[in-house]
Amino acid sequence: MASAMRLEGKIALVTGAGSGIGRATAQLFAVNGAAVVVADINAEGGRETVRRIGDTGDRALFLQADVSRAADVEALVIRSIEEFGRIDILVNNAASWKGDTTITGVSEPVWDAVIDGSLKSVFLMSKAVIGEMLRSGGGSIVNISSVNGIYGVGLTAYSAAKGGVQALTRVVAAEYGTRGIRCNVILPGTIGTDSSLAVWHSKPDALDQIIAAYPMGHIGRPEDVACCALFLASDESAFVTGSSYLVDGGLTAGRNFGF
Ligand SMILES: NC(=O)c1ccc[n+]([C@@H]2O[C@H](COP(=O)([O-])OP(=O)(O)OC[C@H]3O[C@@H](n4cnc5c(N)ncnc54)[C@H](O)[C@@H]3O)[C@@H](O)[C@H]2O)c1
């Protein structure tokens, strides 16, 4: 039976936890008994997440890091281990899409930056944390991809990176299954985070058109993704690895033509 505190005694590291989905995930994990490392490049956002977690009496630590840089990732993991002794759960949530556009419009520097921020970061974090998980007997890695990884809706480098995150998930699952490390991936549809809403509100009618594409008639909340991450992080998903979970309000299921 699942305990009410589904992550009691676990240590979790969430990247990009200074806002949006990462923040909601860090908060939900803490409420469920985990001690949480809040990692973000943005110190203000990261500290705010820790403050919110602290308000409910739970344990969290902010560590500033650019997870697309190997030196930052190594320092982040070393500090996390110094503080908490091990890492049971890694959520690779941080990503970037700044400047990304069509294949003819995207420049090489933007392509490199987006791939580094959204795919290389997952490689670097997984590599560093898997070493620690092997030492401590296993763990669960939850990668945050996107419907963009399986469904062509624009953003060239970001979509390629997110498809890569799904492939990496399967590689890790296959390679480390017998050594107690599970790895799964979540593909969110449009989620109403501050950063995504800022983009959609800047384009006339964009949000209405997006909502109209969703069979459920609305976009998602950060908590919708966090709840799926909680299941994948917890022992309730003990026999689940290498799996992809759509949290997309039916966007990729198809559409009802009414005949
Ligand atoms: N919001 C959506 O509609 C949506 C849809 C599908 C997938 N996703 C995915 O969900 C995840 C979170 O999205 P969000 O909307 O919450 O974004 P967000 O912009 O609200 O949060 C991302 C956080 O990651 C941090 N970050 C970015 N690059 C970093 C780096 N190199 N190192 C450390 N921290 C870094 C940012 O500072 C920010 O706090 C991303 O992987 C995104 O691709 C979001």
The ligand as an SDF file (V2000), in Angstrom:
LIG
                    3D

 44 48  0  0  0  0  0  0  0  0999 V2000
    5.2790   24.9300  -19.9620 N   0  0  0  0  0  0  0  0  0  0  0  0
    4.9820   24.1650  -20.9960 C   0  0  0  0  0  0  0  0  0  0  0  0
    4.0220   24.4090  -21.7520 O   0  0  0  0  0  0  0  0  0  0  0  0
    5.8080   22.9150  -21.2700 C   0  0  0  0  0  0  0  0  0  0  0  0
    5.3370   22.0130  -22.2240 C   0  0  0  0  0  0  0  0  0  0  0  0
    6.0780   20.8850  -22.4960 C   0  0  0  0  0  0  0  0  0  0  0  0
    7.2700   20.6580  -21.8350 C   0  0  0  0  0  0  0  0  0  0  0  0
    7.7150   21.5550  -20.9070 N   0  0  0  0  0  0  0  0  0  0  0  0
    8.9720   21.2750  -20.2450 C   0  0  0  0  0  0  0  0  0  0  0  0
    8.8160   21.3650  -18.8560 O   0  0  0  0  0  0  0  0  0  0  0  0
   10.0320   21.8390  -18.2720 C   0  0  0  0  0  0  0  0  0  0  0  0
    9.7500   23.0620  -17.4120 C   0  0  0  0  0  0  0  0  0  0  0  0
    9.0760   24.0210  -18.1760 O   0  0  0  0  0  0  0  0  0  0  0  0
    8.4540   25.3270  -17.4870 P   0  0  0  0  0  0  0  0  0  0  0  0
    7.3730   25.7990  -18.3690 O   0  0  0  0  0  0  0  0  0  0  0  0
    8.1850   25.0430  -16.0590 O   0  0  0  0  0  0  0  0  0  0  0  0
    9.6770   26.3220  -17.6440 O   0  0  0  0  0  0  0  0  0  0  0  0
   10.1210   27.5760  -16.7470 P   0  0  0  0  0  0  0  0  0  0  0  0
   10.7750   28.5350  -17.6800 O   0  0  0  0  0  0  0  0  0  0  0  0
    8.9910   28.0700  -15.9060 O   0  0  0  0  0  0  0  0  0  0  0  0
   11.1850   26.9360  -15.7750 O   0  0  0  0  0  0  0  0  0  0  0  0
   12.4060   26.4670  -16.2310 C   0  0  0  0  0  0  0  0  0  0  0  0
   13.4210   26.6940  -15.1290 C   0  0  0  0  0  0  0  0  0  0  0  0
   14.6440   26.1120  -15.5590 O   0  0  0  0  0  0  0  0  0  0  0  0
   15.6890   27.0270  -15.2680 C   0  0  0  0  0  0  0  0  0  0  0  0
   16.7800   26.7780  -16.1900 N   0  0  0  0  0  0  0  0  0  0  0  0
   16.7800   26.9750  -17.5280 C   0  0  0  0  0  0  0  0  0  0  0  0
   17.9770   26.6270  -18.0440 N   0  0  0  0  0  0  0  0  0  0  0  0
   18.7400   26.2120  -16.9970 C   0  0  0  0  0  0  0  0  0  0  0  0
   20.0740   25.7450  -16.8790 C   0  0  0  0  0  0  0  0  0  0  0  0
   20.8740   25.6290  -17.9540 N   0  0  0  0  0  0  0  0  0  0  0  0
   20.5290   25.4090  -15.6630 N   0  0  0  0  0  0  0  0  0  0  0  0
   19.7310   25.5010  -14.5830 C   0  0  0  0  0  0  0  0  0  0  0  0
   18.4700   25.9510  -14.6170 N   0  0  0  0  0  0  0  0  0  0  0  0
   17.9810   26.2980  -15.8290 C   0  0  0  0  0  0  0  0  0  0  0  0
   15.0850   28.4060  -15.4190 C   0  0  0  0  0  0  0  0  0  0  0  0
   15.8150   29.3870  -14.7060 O   0  0  0  0  0  0  0  0  0  0  0  0
   13.6840   28.1820  -14.8560 C   0  0  0  0  0  0  0  0  0  0  0  0
   13.6240   28.4320  -13.4530 O   0  0  0  0  0  0  0  0  0  0  0  0
   10.9890   22.0810  -19.4180 C   0  0  0  0  0  0  0  0  0  0  0  0
   11.7770   20.9250  -19.6280 O   0  0  0  0  0  0  0  0  0  0  0  0
   10.0540   22.2800  -20.5910 C   0  0  0  0  0  0  0  0  0  0  0  0
   10.6780   21.9800  -21.8100 O   0  0  0  0  0  0  0  0  0  0  0  0
    7.0130   22.6850  -20.6130 C   0  0  0  0  0  0  0  0  0  0  0  0
  1  2  1  0
  2  3  2  0
  2  4  1  0
  4  5  1  0
  4 44  2  0
  5  6  2  0
  6  7  1  0
  7  8  2  0
  8  9  1  0
  8 44  1  0
  9 10  1  0
  9 42  1  0
 10 11  1  0
 11 12  1  0
 11 40  1  0
 12 13  1  0
 13 14  1  0
 14 15  2  0
 14 16  1  0
 14 17  1  0
 17 18  1  0
 18 19  2  0
 18 20  1  0
 18 21  1  0
 21 22  1  0
 22 23  1  0
 23 24  1  0
 23 38  1  0
 24 25  1  0
 25 26  1  0
 25 36  1  0
 26 27  1  0
 26 35  1  0
 27 28  2  0
 28 29  1  0
 29 30  1  0
 29 35  2  0
 30 31  1  0
 30 32  2  0
 32 33  1  0
 33 34  2  0
 34 35  1  0
 36 37  1  0
 36 38  1  0
 38 39  1  0
 40 41  1  0
 40 42  1  0
 42 43  1  0
M  CHG  2   8   1  16  -1
M  END
$$$$
